[in-house]
Amino acid sequence: MILITGANGHLGTQTIDLLLDKNPETKIVGLVRSEEKGAELEEKGVEVRIGDYTDYPSVEKAVQGVDILLLISSSTMDGRAEQHNNVIEAAKKAGVKHILYTSLVEADKGLSPLSADHTVTEKLIKASGIPYTIYRHTFYMEFLPLFLGNALETGSWVFPTDGKAINLALRSEMAEVLANGLENPEEHKDSTYEITSARAFVWFRSSAAERSSEAPPLFSPYSIFISASVLKGIS
């Protein structure tokens, strides 16, 4: 039995759909916060269990009978590692045989203000003794428009690259990777993968003299750590 946390979110839903496309008979359990959030999953034949990362008893109940657990990282930043630890501890107690976790690209290098929680979670998973697969996701391309702000109106666009190249990939591509891993977890036992696209992109800052009225907005890179408040709520 496969349990997918955050099952009603974009990544969870896409992963479930891909698993069911591969094998409609796959036994999938979806962890959601309320019955209402699980309604569409039930229509797909997914068993819905109610739980919240911050509520250990609910998570403990949800993981019963589960063999493979996909822990999709929490979208709530406060106490994120502690939330994840509740799931890990419950999984250990329930005898879960394999944990898959959605981390952040090169989390151990501290390149992002979001890296620390992922690094702690990776260590907690490894310390649990449960076979694991860690998928370190790059920046979701779907998030890119959220940083445009009023760039089209003002002609000025800022983005947290710190002047460096950035790598983008579609969330649907991440879901495909996860579905493949859930289908054959033994092949990826105790492995960590950096999930990125084939190339990185660099935006160049152009001068006002080079721009015409039809030119794209002037781009200004700034430190990714300044963008921490922006990233909260969209991860």
N, C-alpha and C positions, 0 to 999 in steps of 0.2 A: 504494500500500500504506500502511495506517495502522498505526502502532505506538503502543500504549497502555502506559505504564509503570504499575507497581503494579496490574497487570491483575487480580489476584485479590483486591484490596481491595474494600471496599463501593462506593466511587465508581467504580473502574475496571470492576468487574463490571456495575454498573447501566448504565454508559455503553455497554459492549459489547452488552448485551442490547437496549438501545434502538436501536443501530445495526443490529443483525441483524433487529430487528422492522421497521425501515424498508426494509432491503434485505438479504435473507438471503445474497446473493452478495458482499457487501462483504468485501474482502480485509483481514482484521485479524490483526495480530501482537500477542501479549501478552507483556510482559516480566515475568517472575517470578523469584524467588530460587532455586527448586528445581523439579525435575520434579513432585514431589508437589503443590506449590502450583498447578501448571498443569493438573492432571488434569481438573478440571471444565471448564476452558476448551477443552481439546482435544475433549471430548465435544460441544461446541457448534460445532466446526469451526474454531476459532481456532488459528492456528499459535503455538506456545509457544517462546519463546527465553529462555534462562537468563542472568541478569545481576544485578548489584548496583551501585547508584549509586557505592559506594565502590571498586569494582573496574573501573577504566577499560577495560582490555582486553576485559572481558566486555561492557561497554556498547558499545564500539567495534564489536565483532562483531555485536551485536544490532541495530544501526541500519542495517546494510548492506541496500541495496535499498529503504529506507523513503522515502516521499514526504512523508507527514504524520505528525508526532510530537505526541502528547499527553503532556506531562510533568506527571504528578501529583506534587505536592510531597511530599518525603520525610517519613515519620512519625518518623524519627530526628533529634532536634534537634541533636546534636553534629555540627559541621561540615556543616550542612545546605546552605549556599550552595555549599560546595566540592563536595558530592555533585551538586548540580544542574549545576554548571559542567562536571563530567565528561560529563554527558549532552549539554550544549550544545556542547561542543568536539567530541565524537564525531559529533554531528549535522552540524555544520559541515563536518567532514572528509569525511563520507559523502555530502554534497550533498543533505541533507534540504531540502525546498522550503518547509516551513511548520511552525512550532512553536506549539502551544497550551499554555498554562501555567496551573495553578490557583494563584492567589495569594490574598491576604487583602484584605478590603474596606478601601479607603483606606489601603493599605499605606504609601504615601509620607508619610502624616501621623503615623506612629509611634504610633498609638493603642493598640497591643497589644505585649506583650513578644515576640510572634512576628513583628512587622512587619519588623524589620531584615533577616532572611534573605530574605524575599520581595522587599524593595526591592532588595537586592543582585542577586538572581536576575533580576528584571525588567531591570535595567541590563545584566546580562551577555547576556541574550537580545537586547536592542536593539543592543548593541555587536557581536553576532555577524554582523549583516547579513542574517540569515535572516528572511523575512517572519514575522510573529508575530501571535498573538491572546492577550491576557492576560485571564483571567477572575478577578476579585477576589471571592472568595466571602465571604459573611457567615457568621455563626455557625450551625453545623448544629443544627437543632432536636433531632436525635437525641441530642446531647450534654447537653441540659438535665437529664435525670434523673441524670446522673453527678454533678451538683452538689447534689443533694438531701441526700446523706449520710443522717444520722439525724434529719432535720427532722421527720418524722412522729412520731417517738418523743419528741423533746425539745421540739417546738413552736417551734424557732428555725431559721431558714434564712438562710444567708449566700450571696451571689452576687456575682461580680466585675463590677458595673455602675458602680462609683464614683458611684452616685446618678444615673446618666444612663439614657436610653432605650436599649434593645437591640433589634436586628433579628434575626429568626430565619427560617430557611427549611429545607425538607426537603432532605436530600442527594439524594433522587431527582429533585427539581426542578433541582438543580445538574447532575445527570447528563443531564437532558433538554436543558439549555442546551448542554452540551459535545457531545452527539450532533448537535445541529443545527449547531453550528460545524464539526464534523468533516465533516459532509455537504457543506457549502458554504464551505470555508475562504477562498476568494478574496473572498467578500462581506464578510469580517471582517478583511481584511489590515491589519496594523499598527494594530490597534485595542485599546483597553483598556476593559473593561466592569466596572462595579460590579454584582455579582449579589446582589440583596437581595429581600426581600419588600416588599409594598406599604406596610407600616406598621411602626413601631417600638413597643415596649411599655415601659411604666414600671411598676415595682413600688413601691408605697408602703409605708413603714414604719408599722405600726399600733401603738398603745399597748396595754399589757396590759389597761387598763380597758375598751377597746373590744372585746376578744376574749372569746368564750365558749368552752366546752369543745369546741364543734363548729367553731370558727373555724379558718382555715388557719394554718400556722406563721407566727410573727413573722418578718418579712423584714428583714435587715440588709445593705445594700450595702457593698462594700469595694472598694478600688482593684484594677483589673484587673492591675496589675503585681505585686501580692502573689500573684496566682493563677498565676504563671508555672510553678511546680513542679507545679501541678495539671494544667495544660494539656499538659505534656510527656507523651507517650505516648498521647494521645487525639486529636491533630490529624490 
